[in-house]
C-alpha cells in the first residue's frame, strides 16, 4: 500500500490513506496544492468512520478559516468537521477549498449522519503530536492523528 501511495504522489494525483496507529486514527493525505491536500485530509478522516459513497447531500456548509500557518489551517478544518458532526449530526460528502488571503474558503456538501453507513468510531479531536503539512517535490502532503 505504501508503494501505491508513493506512486500516486509521484504522478501528481491526490489521495489519502489511514495508517496503523495505537488506539487512534492516523491519516496521510497528499495533493498537488495545499488546498487539495487539506480536502484529502478531510475525506480521509470521514472515510475512517463512515461510508459516504451512496449518500446524497442534504445541505451545504460554508466556512472561512482565517489566515494562519498551514498546521493551524489543517487542525481548524478537521476540528470544524468534528464540530459539525457532534453539534449538527452532519458529515461531509464532498469538500472544496480555495485559498483566500492567506486563509481558506471551504465549501462542504453535507448529509445527515443517519443517512450514511457508520463503519468506525467517530473522531473526537485532532492531535498536534506528529502533525505535518508542507510542500515537497511531488506536491503537498500532510499527516495527522485523529483521536477517536
Secondary structure by P-SEA (a helix, b strand, c coil): caaaaaaaaaaccccccccccccbbbbbbbcccaaaaaaaaaaaaaaaccccccccccbbbbbbbccccaaaaaaaaaaaaaaaaaaccccccbbbbbbcccbbbbbbbcccccccccccccccccccccbbbbbccccccbbbbbcc
